[in-house]
C-alpha cells in the first residue's frame, strides 16, 4: 500500500529515507491523477522493501508542494539520498514509471 506523505512527515519519510522514494503529487479533483493513482498503488506493492512509494495530496499539504514548485499535477518526483533524482509530469504508463524507478535504484 502506498504511503501517505504529508507536510509533517515528508522530511522523515522522504528526505531522510535510506531507500529511493517515489512521491506522487495529486489532488482529488484531478482526472489524470486518478489514472496514475492505481499504478502508484501497484508499484508500492511491487517495490516493497526496495523503495518507498506514496502520495502527497497537494490541497492538504501546500508547504511541500510549494517547496518543490509543483505547478502541474500529477507530478511524480523520485528522490534518492534526499535529493530529486528524476521528475515525471503528467499521466504516464506504468512502464515509464518502472523504467525511471529502476534507473534510480541501479544508479
Secondary structure, 3 states (H helix, E strand, C coil): CCEEECCCCHHHHHHCCCCEEEEEEECCCCHHHHHHHHHHHHHHHHCCCCEEEEEEECCCCHHHHHHCCCCCCCEEEEEECCEEEEEEECCCCHHHHHHHHHHHHHC
